[in-house]
Amino acid sequence: MSIPTHRPLPNESWDCTLPGPPSRNNFGSADLNPSGLLAFASGSSVSVVDSRSLQLVATIPLPPSSSSLSPFVTSVRWTPLPLGRDLLSTEPSSSHLILAAADRHGRIALLDFRLRSLILSIDPPDPSSKSGIQDLCWVQARSDSFHLASISGPSYFSLYNTSSSRCIFKYDASPEYLSCIRRDPFDSRHLCIVGLKGFLLSVKVLGEKDDDVALKELQIRTDCTELLKLEKDAAAAGGGTSSSPASAVFPLYAVRLAFSPLWKNVIYVTFPRELVVFDLKYETTLFSAPLPRGCAKFLDVLPDPNQELVYCVHLDGKISIWRRKEGEQVHVMCTMEELMPSLGSPVPSPSVLALLVSQSESTLQNISKLYSDSSNGASDVDSDNPFEFCDDTLVVAKTRLFSISDDGKLWSWILTAEGDGVMLKDAGISGNIANVSLYSTNTTTIVYTKDGLAAEGSRQLDKINGSRTQLPNSTFGFADVTFKISLVGQLQVLSSMVTMLAVPSPSLTATMSRGGDNPAITVPLVALGSQSGTIDVIDVSANAVASSFSVHNSMVRGLRWLGNSRLVSFSYTQVNEKTGGYINRLVVTCLRSGLNRTFRVLQKPERAPIRALRTSSSGRFSF
């Protein structure tokens, strides 16, 4: 296990590397910090994107391991607050640019994004086991330092001191499969871990020693029939117990956990076919809902940071929006939206791997303040006149979402909740909404406030801490609000593994049109053919994908430029292995119009596949 060190990494690779697409082998790992920097795992590297401009800032390759192939990055986490002084004595103010990354070989690296150096490297105790990291999370140990918590293998929970890179605590939850770890927004010393079968581990770090870690084991009741069948199939295929993480053994069986940012001691848990709201203090399930009919399995759950809304991601690339009913902890689904536009998508359709919610995009406080001020002041509208009213459609809430798909695309969405002007006007006139919620369990009646569970029994709601608030943190009116999601930006990285590369050259026609001896300027573009059949055109000077075309249904076998504005490519598929025969496909792609034109179309398969492709320097002929 290595010690903290500032080892500079190759700077040129950070600026000039265009990352490949993320995949399920990266476990959907992504993180967004308050500064707007979005980090996501792509292959064996970490890509950092400015979420506001959707520009690729850098690609950070993890240091290679002893094996020949670099392992997949499986978890990334930005640091929440400054770390220990001894670890960042050179520049403590840049600690918000420190990123923790872990891979399938169980290694954990701490990278300084500003200094472009490796601060800390933690190797697994047993390198031969290669029990990869499932998830990472920061947890506060002291007022000025954080420890790094990790889930490794199927069931190991570890706590690392980032000042010494020493593992100060380790817990084995076998035979459980641990899936997700999250930190409590109300207490940075507290975190929770959930397993695939509903096992829930509550951890509280009270100091820096191993006996300063308090554990509590809980259980969320859920149906594990499907998981048990998958376990039997995996055991039969592998011939024994696997040391791989849960997402590697069961890639399509996702269990996720999220703390409520508005209600203390309340967490949201999604199993593949169930949404659960759980109370940590009373150790009871407040609400559970089965998977709605016709919906794909749950993939992830994310609560809105400002509203009483919960976003659930599904395996088919859709997002369901759930709202809390006023006065109780019951959630109902409002609508279902697409995170993967069907128009222009290739077949098979790409998969959504991760969803992130930005905390900087919210207009509800401004809307509430506007209507609060208007209700208290003089109004030009006569409430007794039925013909004088405001019926404009107004934005009640606005949230920015980021989704990542396995075809190398980062999507930026704006989710707006639009309400009727009459409803909002009435909300402003009616005064403040009590920010409390009353619900009943099997044994007691519990009253909620912003600080958590405040009282039991029958008490008057308006006497609890005088807790009253405006519209932003209430559920008033969401039953009559319509949701609309809009695509506002997109970033494209490499769409698949590169199989062909083609560089354009100044054409003879362009040289002659310049007038004699003046050569044409070389276009700074490179065309890449991929394994998935797409062709990516790269702007070399900007280190970005200028455009991407879905051309073939199989691997691109050959690629050439026709001048500086067209591409010709070919692919082939074998009809039958016994009788032989190949279907060859030749396509010309126009970069200006984006149109694909297939030529040399034959009715019957050919005996041999196309092996090579050549084009003339003028761009007029190909053979």
C-alpha positions as CSV (number, residue, x, y, z in Angstrom):
1,M,0.0,0.0,0.0
2,S,1.7,3.2,-1.1
3,I,2.1,6.5,0.8
4,P,0.9,10.0,-0.3
5,T,3.1,11.4,-3.0
6,H,2.8,14.2,-5.6
7,R,3.8,12.3,-8.7
8,P,3.2,14.4,-11.9
9,L,1.3,12.7,-14.6
10,P,1.9,13.2,-18.4
11,N,0.3,16.6,-19.1
12,E,0.1,16.1,-22.8
13,S,-2.2,13.1,-22.5
14,W,-4.7,15.1,-20.4
15,D,-5.2,17.7,-23.1
16,C,-4.9,15.7,-26.3
17,T,-6.7,12.5,-25.5
18,L,-10.2,12.0,-26.8
19,P,-12.0,9.4,-24.6
20,G,-13.8,6.4,-25.7
21,P,-17.4,5.8,-24.8
22,P,-18.4,4.6,-21.3
23,S,-19.9,1.1,-20.9
24,R,-21.5,-1.0,-18.3
25,N,-18.1,-2.1,-17.2
26,N,-17.7,1.4,-15.8
27,F,-20.7,0.7,-13.5
28,G,-22.3,4.1,-14.5
29,S,-19.8,6.0,-12.4
30,A,-20.1,9.8,-12.6
31,D,-20.0,12.7,-10.3
32,L,-20.9,16.4,-10.5
33,N,-19.3,19.0,-8.1
34,P,-20.8,22.3,-7.1
35,S,-18.4,24.1,-9.4
36,G,-20.0,22.5,-12.4
37,L,-17.3,20.0,-13.3
38,L,-18.7,16.7,-14.4
39,A,-16.4,13.6,-14.1
40,F,-17.4,10.3,-15.6
41,A,-15.5,7.0,-16.2
42,S,-14.8,6.0,-19.8
43,G,-12.9,2.9,-20.2
44,S,-9.7,3.1,-18.2
45,S,-9.8,6.9,-18.0
46,V,-11.7,9.6,-16.3
47,S,-13.2,12.4,-18.4
48,V,-13.8,15.9,-17.0
49,V,-16.4,18.1,-18.7
50,D,-17.6,21.7,-18.0
51,S,-21.3,21.1,-17.5
52,R,-22.2,24.7,-18.4
53,S,-20.5,24.9,-21.8
54,L,-20.4,21.1,-22.4
55,Q,-16.7,21.3,-23.3
56,L,-14.3,18.5,-22.7
57,V,-11.8,19.9,-20.2
58,A,-9.4,16.9,-19.8
59,T,-9.1,13.2,-20.0
60,I,-7.3,11.6,-17.0
61,P,-5.8,8.2,-17.6
62,L,-5.2,6.2,-14.5
63,P,-1.6,5.0,-14.0
64,P,-1.2,1.5,-15.6
65,S,-1.2,-1.6,-13.4
66,S,1.1,-4.5,-13.5
67,S,-1.1,-6.3,-16.0
68,S,-0.9,-5.8,-19.7
69,L,-4.4,-4.3,-20.0
70,S,-5.6,-1.2,-18.1
71,P,-8.6,-2.0,-15.9
72,F,-11.9,-0.2,-16.2
73,V,-12.6,2.7,-13.9
74,T,-15.6,1.8,-11.8
75,S,-16.1,4.8,-9.4
76,V,-15.3,8.5,-9.3
77,R,-16.0,11.0,-6.6
78,W,-15.0,14.7,-6.2
79,T,-13.8,15.7,-2.7
80,P,-16.6,17.6,-0.8
81,L,-14.4,19.8,1.4
82,P,-10.6,20.4,2.0
83,L,-8.7,17.4,3.0
84,G,-6.0,17.1,5.7
85,R,-3.3,19.8,5.8
86,D,-0.5,17.3,5.5
87,L,-1.9,15.9,2.3
88,L,-2.5,19.2,0.5
89,S,0.0,21.5,2.1
90,T,1.1,23.0,-1.2
91,E,-2.3,24.5,-2.2
92,P,-5.2,23.8,0.2
93,S,-7.5,26.1,-1.8
94,S,-7.5,23.8,-4.8
95,S,-8.8,20.8,-2.9
96,H,-12.2,21.0,-4.5
97,L,-10.4,19.9,-7.7
98,I,-9.3,16.6,-6.2
99,L,-10.9,13.5,-7.7
100,A,-10.9,10.0,-6.2
101,A,-11.1,7.2,-8.8
102,A,-11.1,3.4,-8.4
103,D,-10.9,0.5,-10.9
104,R,-11.7,-3.2,-11.4
105,H,-8.4,-4.3,-9.9
106,G,-9.2,-2.7,-6.5
107,R,-6.9,0.3,-6.9
108,I,-7.8,3.7,-5.6
109,A,-6.1,6.9,-6.9
110,L,-6.4,10.5,-5.7
111,L,-5.8,12.9,-8.5
112,D,-5.2,16.6,-8.3
113,F,-6.9,18.1,-11.3
114,R,-5.2,21.5,-10.9
115,L,-1.7,20.4,-10.3
116,R,-2.2,17.4,-12.7
117,S,-0.5,15.0,-10.3
118,L,-1.2,11.8,-8.5
119,I,-1.5,12.6,-4.8
120,L,-2.4,9.2,-3.4
121,S,-2.4,5.6,-4.6
122,I,-3.9,2.8,-2.6
123,D,-3.3,-0.8,-3.8
124,P,-5.5,-3.7,-2.7
125,P,-4.1,-5.9,0.1
126,D,-4.1,-8.9,-2.1
127,P,-3.3,-7.8,-5.7
128,S,-3.9,-11.4,-7.1
129,S,-7.5,-11.4,-6.0
130,K,-8.4,-8.3,-8.2
131,S,-11.7,-7.8,-6.3
132,G,-12.7,-4.5,-8.0
133,I,-14.2,-1.4,-6.4
134,Q,-18.0,-1.1,-6.6
135,D,-18.4,2.4,-5.2
136,L,-16.7,5.2,-3.3
137,C,-17.9,7.8,-0.9
138,W,-16.3,10.6,1.2
139,V,-17.1,10.7,5.0
140,Q,-16.1,13.3,7.5
141,A,-13.7,12.2,10.3
142,R,-12.8,15.5,11.8
143,S,-13.8,19.1,11.2
144,D,-10.9,19.5,8.7
145,S,-10.6,16.1,7.1
146,F,-12.5,13.4,5.3
147,H,-11.9,9.7,5.0
148,L,-12.6,7.7,1.9
149,A,-15.1,4.8,2.2
150,S,-15.2,2.1,-0.5
151,I,-17.1,-1.1,-1.4
152,S,-14.8,-3.7,-2.8
153,G,-15.6,-7.2,-4.1
154,P,-19.0,-8.5,-3.4
155,S,-19.3,-7.6,0.3
156,Y,-16.3,-5.7,1.7
157,F,-16.7,-2.2,3.2
158,S,-13.4,-0.4,3.9
159,L,-12.5,3.0,5.4
160,Y,-9.2,4.7,4.4
161,N,-7.3,7.5,6.0
162,T,-6.3,9.8,3.1
163,S,-3.4,11.3,5.1
164,S,-1.6,7.9,5.5
165,S,-3.4,5.8,2.9
166,R,-4.0,3.3,5.7
167,C,-7.1,1.2,5.9
168,I,-8.4,2.0,9.4
169,F,-11.6,-0.1,9.3
170,K,-12.9,-3.1,7.3
171,Y,-16.2,-4.9,7.5
172,D,-17.3,-8.1,5.7
173,A,-21.0,-8.3,5.0
174,S,-20.9,-11.7,3.2
175,P,-23.0,-13.4,1.9
176,E,-24.6,-10.1,1.0
177,Y,-23.8,-8.3,-2.3
178,L,-23.2,-4.6,-1.4
179,S,-24.3,-2.3,-4.2
180,C,-24.3,1.4,-3.3
181,I,-22.9,3.8,-0.7
182,R,-24.0,7.4,0.0
183,R,-23.3,10.1,2.6
184,D,-26.0,11.8,4.7
185,P,-26.5,15.4,3.6
186,F,-27.6,16.3,7.2
187,D,-24.6,14.6,8.9
188,S,-21.3,14.3,6.9
189,R,-20.1,11.7,9.4
190,H,-22.9,9.3,8.6
191,L,-23.3,7.1,5.5
192,C,-25.4,4.2,4.4
193,I,-24.7,1.1,2.3
194,V,-27.4,-1.0,0.7
195,G,-27.2,-4.6,-0.7
196,L,-29.0,-6.3,-3.5
197,K,-31.2,-8.3,-1.0
198,G,-32.2,-5.3,1.0
199,F,-29.4,-5.4,3.6
200,L,-28.8,-1.9,4.9
201,L,-25.7,-0.9,6.8
202,S,-25.7,2.5,8.7
203,V,-22.2,3.7,9.5
204,K,-21.2,6.7,11.6
205,V,-17.6,7.8,11.9
206,L,-16.8,9.4,15.2
207,G,-13.0,9.6,14.9
208,E,-9.9,8.3,13.2
209,K,-9.5,5.0,15.0
210,D,-11.1,1.7,14.1
211,D,-13.1,1.6,17.4
212,D,-14.6,5.1,16.5
213,V,-16.8,3.6,13.8
214,A,-20.4,2.8,14.8
215,L,-22.4,0.3,12.8
216,K,-26.0,-0.6,12.7
217,E,-27.4,-3.4,10.5
218,L,-31.0,-3.0,9.1
219,Q,-33.1,-4.9,6.6
220,I,-35.5,-3.6,4.0
221,R,-38.0,-6.2,3.0
222,T,-38.1,-6.9,-0.7
223,D,-38.7,-9.7,-3.1
224,C,-35.4,-11.5,-4.0
225,T,-36.8,-14.3,-6.2
226,E,-35.2,-12.9,-9.4
227,L,-31.9,-12.3,-7.7
228,L,-31.8,-15.9,-6.3
229,K,-32.3,-17.2,-9.8
230,L,-29.5,-15.0,-11.1
231,E,-27.2,-16.2,-8.3
232,K,-27.8,-19.8,-9.2
233,D,-27.1,-19.1,-12.9
234,A,-23.9,-17.2,-12.0
235,A,-22.7,-20.0,-9.7
236,A,-23.4,-22.6,-12.4
237,A,-21.6,-20.6,-15.0
238,G,-18.6,-19.6,-12.8
239,G,-18.3,-22.8,-10.9
240,G,-18.1,-21.2,-7.5
241,T,-18.2,-18.0,-5.5
242,S,-17.1,-14.9,-7.4
243,S,-14.9,-12.1,-5.9
244,S,-16.2,-9.6,-8.4
245,P,-18.4,-6.6,-7.4
246,A,-22.2,-6.7,-7.6
247,S,-22.4,-4.7,-10.8
248,A,-19.9,-7.0,-12.5
249,V,-21.8,-10.2,-11.5
250,F,-25.3,-8.8,-12.1
251,P,-24.9,-5.9,-14.5
252,L,-28.7,-5.5,-15.1
253,Y,-29.8,-5.9,-11.5
254,A,-29.3,-2.5,-9.9
255,V,-30.1,-1.5,-6.4
256,R,-29.5,2.2,-5.5
257,L,-29.8,4.4,-2.5
258,A,-30.3,8.2,-2.1
259,F,-30.7,10.3,1.0
260,S,-33.6,12.8,1.0
261,P,-32.1,16.3,1.0
262,L,-35.3,17.7,2.6
263,W,-36.3,15.1,5.2
264,K,-33.8,14.0,7.9
265,N,-33.4,10.2,8.4
266,V,-35.4,9.4,5.2
267,I,-33.8,7.5,2.3
268,Y,-35.0,6.4,-1.1
269,V,-34.1,2.9,-2.3
270,T,-34.8,1.4,-5.7
271,F,-34.8,-2.3,-6.4
272,P,-35.3,-3.4,-10.0
273,R,-39.0,-3.7,-9.4
274,E,-39.8,-1.6,-6.4
275,L,-39.4,1.9,-5.0
276,V,-39.0,2.2,-1.2
277,V,-39.0,5.1,1.2
278,F,-37.3,4.1,4.4
279,D,-37.0,5.8,7.8
280,L,-33.6,5.2,9.4
281,K,-34.6,6.4,12.9
282,Y,-37.7,4.2,13.3
283,E,-36.2,1.5,11.1
284,T,-39.4,1.1,9.1
285,T,-40.6,1.3,5.6
286,L,-42.7,4.4,5.1
287,F,-43.8,3.7,1.6
288,S,-43.2,1.2,-1.2
289,A,-44.5,1.1,-4.7
290,P,-44.1,-1.7,-7.3
291,L,-42.7,-1.0,-10.7
292,P,-45.5,0.7,-12.8
293,R,-47.0,-1.5,-15.4
294,G,-45.3,-1.2,-18.8
295,C,-42.1,0.3,-17.3
296,A,-38.6,-1.1,-17.6
297,K,-36.7,-2.0,-14.4
298,F,-35.4,0.7,-12.1
299,L,-31.7,1.7,-12.7
300,D,-31.2,4.6,-10.2
301,V,-33.0,7.0,-8.0
302,L,-32.2,10.7,-7.5
303,P,-34.2,13.2,-5.3
304,D,-34.5,16.8,-6.5
305,P,-32.3,19.0,-4.2
306,N,-35.0,21.7,-3.8
307,Q,-38.4,20.1,-4.5
308,E,-40.5,17.2,-3.2
309,L,-39.7,15.3,-6.4
310,V,-37.9,12.0,-6.9
311,Y,-36.4,11.0,-10.3
312,C,-36.2,7.3,-11.1
313,V,-34.1,6.2,-14.1
314,H,-35.1,3.0,-16.0
315,L,-33.1,0.5,-18.0
316,D,-34.8,1.5,-21.2
317,G,-33.5,5.1,-21.0
318,K,-36.7,6.7,-19.5
319,I,-37.1,8.7,-16.4
320,S,-40.2,8.6,-14.1
321,I,-41.0,11.6,-12.0
322,W,-42.6,11.0,-8.6
323,R,-44.0,13.6,-6.2
324,R,-44.8,13.4,-2.5
325,K,-48.4,13.8,-1.6
326,E,-49.1,16.6,0.8
327,G,-49.4,15.6,4.4
328,E,-47.9,12.1,4.1
329,Q,-44.8,10.1,2.8
330,V,-46.7,8.6,-0.1
331,H,-45.3,9.1,-3.6
332,V,-47.2,9.0,-6.8
333,M,-45.7,8.9,-10.3
334,C,-46.5,12.1,-12.3
335,T,-45.1,11.4,-15.7
336,M,-42.6,9.4,-17.7
337,E,-40.1,11.2,-20.0
338,E,-37.5,10.0,-22.6
339,L,-33.8,10.4,-21.9
340,M,-32.8,8.8,-25.3
341,P,-34.4,10.5,-28.4
342,S,-35.8,7.8,-30.7
343,L,-35.3,10.0,-33.8
344,G,-32.0,9.1,-35.5
345,S,-31.0,6.5,-32.9
346,P,-29.2,3.4,-34.3
347,V,-30.5,-0.1,-33.9
348,P,-30.0,-1.5,-31.3
349,S,-30.7,1.6,-29.3
350,P,-28.0,3.0,-27.0
351,S,-28.4,2.5,-23.2
352,V,-28.5,5.2,-20.6
353,L,-25.8,4.5,-18.0
354,A,-26.1,7.3,-15.5
355,L,-28.1,10.4,-14.6
356,L,-26.9,13.4,-12.6
357,V,-28.9,16.3,-11.1
358,S,-27.4,19.8,-11.0
359,Q,-28.0,21.7,-7.8
360,S,-27.4,25.1,-9.4
361,E,-30.5,25.1,-11.6
362,S,-33.5,26.1,-9.6
363,T,-35.9,28.9,-10.1
364,L,-38.5,27.9,-7.5
365,Q,-37.2,30.3,-4.8
366,N,-37.5,33.2,-7.1
367,I,-41.0,32.3,-8.2
368,S,-42.0,31.9,-4.6
369,K,-40.5,35.2,-3.5
370,L,-42.2,36.9,-6.5
371,Y,-45.6,35.7,-5.6
372,S,-45.1,36.2,-1.9
373,D,-44.2,39.8,-2.4
374,S,-47.1,40.4,-4.7
375,S,-49.6,38.9,-2.3
376,N,-48.4,41.1,0.6
377,G,-48.3,44.3,-1.5
378,A,-51.0,46.1,-3.4
379,S,-52.4,44.4,-6.4
380,D,-54.0,45.8,-9.5
381,V,-56.2,42.8,-9.9
382,D,-59.7,43.0,-8.4
383,S,-60.3,39.6,-6.8
384,D,-64.1,40.2,-6.8
385,N,-64.1,40.7,-10.6
386,P,-64.3,37.3,-12.3
387,F,-63.0,38.7,-15.6
388,E,-59.7,40.0,-14.1
389,F,-57.4,37.1,-13.5
390,C,-53.9,35.8,-14.5
391,D,-54.0,32.7,-16.6
392,D,-50.5,32.7,-18.0
393,T,-48.5,29.5,-17.9
394,L,-45.6,30.1,-15.5
395,V,-42.5,28.0,-14.7
396,V,-42.9,26.6,-11.2
397,A,-39.6,24.7,-11.1
398,K,-36.6,24.2,-13.4
399,T,-34.0,21.5,-12.9
400,R,-31.0,20.6,-15.1
401,L,-30.2,17.0,-15.7
402,F,-27.3,15.2,-17.3
403,S,-27.5,11.7,-18.8
404,I,-24.7,9.6,-20.1
405,S,-25.2,6.9,-22.7
406,D,-23.0,4.1,-23.9
407,D,-22.7,5.5,-27.4
408,G,-20.3,8.2,-26.2
409,K,-22.9,11.0,-25.7
410,L,-23.4,13.3,-22.8
411,W,-26.9,14.8,-22.8
412,S,-27.9,18.1,-21.1
413,W,-31.7,18.4,-20.3
414,I,-33.8,21.1,-18.7
415,L,-36.8,19.7,-16.8
416,T,-39.5,22.3,-16.2
417,A,-42.6,22.2,-14.2
418,E,-45.2,24.5,-15.6
419,G,-48.3,25.6,-13.7
420,D,-51.3,27.7,-14.4
421,G,-51.2,31.3,-13.4
422,V,-54.5,31.1,-11.6
423,M,-53.2,28.3,-9.4
424,L,-50.0,30.2,-8.5
425,K,-52.0,33.3,-7.8
426,D,-54.2,31.5,-5.4
427,A,-51.1,29.9,-3.8
428,G,-49.7,33.4,-3.2
429,I,-53.0,34.7,-1.7
430,S,-53.5,31.7,0.5
431,G,-50.3,32.5,2.5
432,N,-47.6,30.2,3.7
433,I,-47.8,26.5,3.5
434,A,-46.9,24.6,6.7
435,N,-43.7,22.7,6.1
436,V,-44.7,19.6,8.1
437,S,-45.9,16.2,7.1
438,L,-48.1,13.8,9.1
439,Y,-48.2,10.1,8.4
440,S,-49.2,7.0,10.3
441,T,-47.3,3.7,10.8
442,N,-48.5,0.5,12.3
443,T,-47.8,1.6,15.8
444,T,-47.6,5.3,16.1
445,T,-48.3,8.6,14.5
446,I,-45.2,10.6,13.5
447,V,-44.9,14.3,12.7
448,Y,-42.1,15.5,10.4
449,T,-40.3,18.8,10.3
450,K,-37.3,19.9,8.4
451,D,-35.1,18.8,11.3
452,G,-36.4,15.2,11.2
453,L,-38.8,13.4,13.5
454,A,-40.0,15.9,16.0
455,A,-42.9,14.5,17.9
456,E,-45.1,11.5,18.4
457,G,-48.8,11.2,19.1
458,S,-51.5,13.8,18.3
459,R,-50.1,17.3,18.4
460,Q,-51.1,20.4,16.6
461,L,-49.1,20.8,13.4
462,D,-48.8,24.6,13.7
463,K,-47.1,24.4,17.1
464,I,-44.0,22.4,16.1
465,N,-41.1,24.8,16.1
466,G,-43.3,27.3,14.4
467,S,-42.2,25.6,11.2
468,R,-43.8,27.4,8.3
469,T,-42.3,28.0,4.9
470,Q,-43.1,29.3,1.4
471,L,-43.9,27.3,-1.7
472,P,-40.4,26.1,-2.6
473,N,-40.2,23.2,-0.1
474,S,-43.8,22.1,-0.2
475,T,-45.8,19.9,-2.5
476,F,-48.6,22.4,-3.0
477,G,-49.8,22.5,-6.6
478,F,-47.7,19.7,-8.0
479,A,-50.8,17.7,-8.7
480,D,-51.8,20.3,-11.3
481,V,-48.3,20.9,-12.7
482,T,-47.2,19.6,-16.1
483,F,-43.6,18.5,-16.7
484,K,-41.7,19.0,-19.8
485,I,-38.1,17.9,-20.6
486,S,-36.1,19.7,-23.3
487,L,-32.7,18.8,-24.7
488,V,-30.4,21.9,-24.5
489,G,-27.0,20.5,-25.3
490,Q,-25.0,17.5,-26.2
491,L,-21.3,16.4,-26.0
492,Q,-20.0,13.6,-28.2
493,V,-16.9,11.6,-27.5
494,L,-15.8,8.5,-29.5
495,S,-18.9,6.4,-30.1
496,S,-17.2,3.0,-30.1
497,M,-13.8,1.2,-30.4
498,V,-11.9,2.6,-33.4
499,T,-11.3,0.2,-36.2
500,M,-10.3,2.5,-39.1
501,L,-8.6,5.9,-39.5
502,A,-8.6,8.1,-42.6
503,V,-6.8,11.4,-43.0
504,P,-7.8,13.8,-45.9
505,S,-5.3,15.3,-48.3
506,P,-5.6,18.5,-50.4
507,S,-7.5,17.4,-53.5
508,L,-6.3,18.1,-57.0
509,T,-9.5,20.0,-57.8
510,A,-9.0,22.3,-54.8
511,T,-5.3,22.9,-55.7
512,M,-6.2,23.9,-59.3
513,S,-9.0,26.2,-58.2
514,R,-6.5,28.1,-56.0
515,G,-4.7,29.2,-59.2
516,G,-1.6,27.3,-60.0
517,D,1.2,27.0,-57.4
518,N,-0.7,27.8,-54.2
519,P,-1.5,24.5,-52.5
520,A,-4.8,24.0,-50.8
521,I,-4.9,24.2,-47.0
522,T,-5.2,20.8,-45.4
523,V,-8.4,20.3,-43.6
524,P,-7.7,19.6,-39.9
525,L,-10.2,16.7,-39.8
526,V,-9.7,13.0,-39.2
527,A,-12.3,10.3,-39.9
528,L,-12.6,7.3,-37.6
529,G,-14.6,4.1,-38.3
530,S,-15.8,2.2,-35.3
531,Q,-16.8,-1.2,-34.3
532,S,-20.5,-0.2,-33.9
533,G,-20.7,1.0,-37.6
534,T,-20.6,4.7,-36.9
535,I,-18.1,7.2,-38.4
536,D,-16.8,10.0,-36.2
537,V,-15.2,13.1,-37.8
538,I,-12.7,14.6,-35.4
539,D,-11.6,18.2,-35.3
540,V,-7.9,17.8,-34.5
541,S,-7.3,21.4,-33.6
542,A,-10.2,21.4,-31.1
543,N,-9.7,17.8,-29.9
544,A,-13.4,17.2,-30.3
545,V,-15.9,15.2,-32.3
546,A,-17.1,17.5,-35.0
547,S,-19.9,15.2,-36.2
548,S,-20.9,11.6,-36.0
549,F,-22.7,9.5,-38.6
550,S,-24.5,6.2,-38.2
551,V,-23.6,4.5,-41.5
552,H,-23.3,0.7,-41.0
553,N,-24.9,-2.0,-38.9
554,S,-21.6,-3.8,-38.4
555,M,-17.9,-3.0,-38.0
556,V,-16.5,-0.5,-40.4
557,R,-13.8,-2.4,-42.4
558,G,-12.6,0.3,-44.7
559,L,-12.7,4.1,-44.8
560,R,-11.3,6.7,-47.3
561,W,-11.9,10.3,-48.1
562,L,-13.4,11.5,-51.3
563,G,-12.0,15.0,-51.5
564,N,-12.5,17.0,-48.3
565,S,-16.3,16.7,-47.9
566,R,-17.2,13.1,-48.6
567,L,-16.3,9.7,-47.1
568,V,-16.6,6.3,-48.6
569,S,-16.7,3.2,-46.4
570,F,-17.5,-0.4,-46.5
571,S,-18.5,-3.3,-44.2
572,Y,-19.6,-6.8,-44.7
573,T,-21.6,-9.5,-42.9
574,Q,-21.4,-13.3,-43.4
575,V,-24.7,-14.8,-44.4
576,N,-24.1,-18.5,-43.4
577,E,-21.0,-20.1,-42.0
578,K,-21.6,-23.4,-43.7
579,T,-22.5,-22.4,-47.2
580,G,-20.5,-19.2,-47.1
581,G,-21.5,-15.9,-48.8
582,Y,-21.0,-12.3,-47.8
583,I,-23.2,-9.2,-48.0
584,N,-20.9,-6.3,-48.9
585,R,-22.1,-2.8,-48.2
586,L,-20.4,0.3,-49.8
587,V,-21.6,3.7,-48.6
588,V,-20.7,7.3,-49.5
589,T,-21.4,9.8,-46.8
590,C,-21.6,13.6,-47.4
591,L,-20.3,15.6,-44.5
592,R,-22.2,18.7,-45.5
593,S,-25.7,17.2,-45.8
594,G,-25.2,14.1,-43.5
595,L,-26.8,11.9,-46.2
596,N,-25.6,8.3,-46.8
597,R,-25.9,6.8,-50.3
598,T,-25.4,3.1,-50.8
599,F,-24.0,2.0,-54.1
600,R,-23.1,-1.3,-55.7
601,V,-26.2,-3.0,-54.3
602,L,-26.4,-6.7,-55.2
603,Q,-29.4,-8.9,-54.9
604,K,-27.4,-12.0,-53.9
605,P,-24.5,-12.6,-51.5
606,E,-21.0,-12.6,-52.9
607,R,-18.5,-15.4,-52.5
608,A,-15.8,-13.2,-50.8
609,P,-15.9,-10.0,-48.7
610,I,-14.4,-6.7,-49.8
611,R,-10.8,-6.6,-48.5
612,A,-9.5,-3.1,-49.4
613,L,-10.6,0.3,-50.6
614,R,-8.7,3.0,-52.5
615,T,-9.7,6.5,-53.8
616,S,-8.1,8.8,-56.3
617,S,-6.4,12.0,-55.2
618,S,-9.1,14.1,-56.9
619,G,-11.8,12.5,-54.9
620,R,-13.8,11.5,-58.0
621,F,-13.1,7.8,-58.1
622,S,-12.9,4.9,-55.6
623,F,-11.9,1.3,-56.3
